[in-house]
Amino acid sequence: MKKITFSIWGLLLGTILAYGQADISPAPAQTKPVTITGATIHIGNGQVINGGYITFDKGKITAIGEGSPSNTNGADVIDAAGKQVYPGFICPATTLGLVEIEEGARGTVDDDETGDINANVRSIIAYNTDSKVIPTVRSNGILLAQPTPAGGLISGQSSIVQLDAWNWEDAAYKTDIGIHMNWPVIRPQGRRRAQPTPGTPQESPEERMLKALDAIDNLFTEAKAYAEAKPAVINLRFEAMKGLFNGTKKLFVNADGAKEIVQAINFGKKLGISVVIVGGKESYLVTDALKNNNVPVIIRETQALPERDDDDVYLPYKLPKILQDAGVLYGLTGTGFWRQRNLPFEAGQACGYGLTKEQAVSMITLNNAKILGIDKTTGTLEVGKDANLFISKGDALDMITIDVQKAFIQGRDINLDNLHKQLYRKFAAKYGIKANL
C-alpha cells in the first residue's frame, strides 16, 4: 500500500523474525478422500450431528451424516470419537497480515494509506502470507479472514483470504468484495488546539461533521454518476466504487453511535448501496432500523467495556443476544490482528449472556459468511461446500478446553505448528517437561 522508509531497528527485528517457523509451509492440494468418523459435528447453522461422519475430496465436502459412512474405500479415515468438528471460523474485519509489529518497526505496518480518499487501494496486495501471527490465529480454528484497510475517510478495498498460502494470489478466496469507510462523528476540539485568530469565525463540532457529511454525499453522488456513464477518462477511485452501485461490492462503515448508524443506513438507502455496520456498539438502540433495511452488524468484540458510563456493565456481552432476538443479521470480529486468536472465546463469552452454543458458533461461521457474501461456498458443513473445517478435542469456544488437533482448508491438511508452540517445546526440553504440543 504505502512505501515507508525502514528503520534499522525494523530491519534487524524483521531479520530475527525470519528465522522463526521456517519449517511451517503451506499444505499441498488434497490428493485423496478424507473421512472423519465418530465426531460431534457442528454444522454451523444451529444443527448438531452426534456420532457422525464427514467426507471430503478434492477440497469439497462429499458426504455428511449420522453413524458410519457407507464407503471409505481409498480414503484416509480419522477417528474423532469424543471430539468436535466445526466449520472454519471466519474473521470478517482485521489487520491480520497487514500489521506484524505495532510499535518500533514501522516497516511491518501497512494497513493505512496516505490521504483521506483511497477507494482504489487494495489491501490484498499488502497481505503478508509469511506473517508469524497467522499460524497462531489458525491454531484456534480461524481459517479465513478479511484483512481490511484503515485510516482516512475512504480506507480502501478488502478481500477474503484463506490463512494458508505461499503468496497473496494463492491466499485470495474472494477478491475486492467491499470498500471501507469511517463515518464522521462529532468530537470536541482538543485542549491544545492553537488559539484562533481574533475575528476569524470558528466551526463548531456539529458544523465540521455536517461539512464532512456533505463531502461524503458529493463524493458518492459523483461516483454513482461515473458508474452510470461511459467516461472518456478513467478515474481509478470511481472505478473502484463502481461495484457499490451494481451490487458486487458492499460498503463497510465503521460506526459505533446510534446516530451515526442511522445516518449510514439512510445514506446507503438513498444511493442503493448495501451497507454493513462495523463496530455497532449502540446498534441495540436502532435494531428496527437495521432489521427493516436489511443492514447487518459486525460486532467488534464482546470482551469490552460499555460505551456509556451509565450502560449496563455487561452490555457488550449481551449485545449478540439482543441482535439475535431483534432479527438483525450479526457477526463478530476481533480487534486488530493478533487478538483474532481470541475470536472463538469472544463468541463463547456471549453464551453466558443469552446466546446458545450453536448460535455463538453460527455468529463466527455462517453469519460472518453471509455478511461477506461467501456463504454459498463456506460457513457451514454441507455437501458441495469447501472443506474448511477443524477437529478440536474439546469445546472450541472455551479457552480452557479448546485443542485444535487437525484443520483443513479446501481439503488441505494444514500445519498447525506456530512460534508459540516451538518456544514451548524448546524450554520444556530445557527443563525436562514433557511437551504435548
Number of C-alpha atoms within 10 A of each C-alpha: 18 12 9 11 8 12 13 11 13 18 15 12 15 16 11 10 14 13 9 14 17 10 10 16 14 17 16 11 13 18 12 13 20 24 24 23 26 23 25 22 26 21 22 26 18 15 13 16 18 17 19 21 26 25 24 25 20 17 22 23 23 19 17 22 16 17 14 16 17 7 9 13 8 10 16 13 15 16 13 20 16 14 20 24 31 25 31 29 30 31 29 26 29 24 25 27 30 26 25 23 18 12 9 12 19 18 21 22 19 22 23 21 20 12 11 14 18 24 22 18 24 21 27 25 15 19 26 21 24 20 19 19 22 23 25 21 22 25 23 27 31 29 26 26 25 28 27 29 29 21 18 18 19 26 27 30 29 27 24 26 26 23 25 26 18 14 14 20 14 14 21 20 16 15 18 20 21 27 28 26 25 17 23 17 18 13 11 9 10 7 6 6 7 8 6 9 8 6 6 7 8 10 10 13 14 13 12 16 17 15 14 16 17 11 12 18 14 12 13 17 13 13 21 20 14 17 19 12 9 9 10 6 6 10 12 12 16 19 14 22 25 18 20 24 19 15 12 14 24 26 22 27 25 22 26 20 19 17 15 21 29 16 15 22 22 16 17 19 14 9 14 14 19 22 26 29 26 26 22 26 25 21 26 19 15 17 20 14 16 24 15 10 16 16 22 24 29 29 24 25 25 25 17 13 15 17 15 10 8 7 11 13 14 14 20 24 26 20 24 31 21 19 21 16 12 15 15 23 21 26 30 28 29 25 17 17 22 20 15 28 22 21 25 28 21 25 30 25 21 22 21 12 17 18 23 15 18 17 24 27 27 27 29 28 30 28 27 29 24 17 20 23 17 16 16 14 17 28 32 28 28 22 16 15 19 25 30 29 24 25 26 23 18 18 19 24 22 16 15 10 12 20 20 21 17 18 28 24 24 22 26 21 19 23 19 20 17 21 17 15 15 14 12 15 16 13 12 14 12 9 8 8 12 9 12 8 13
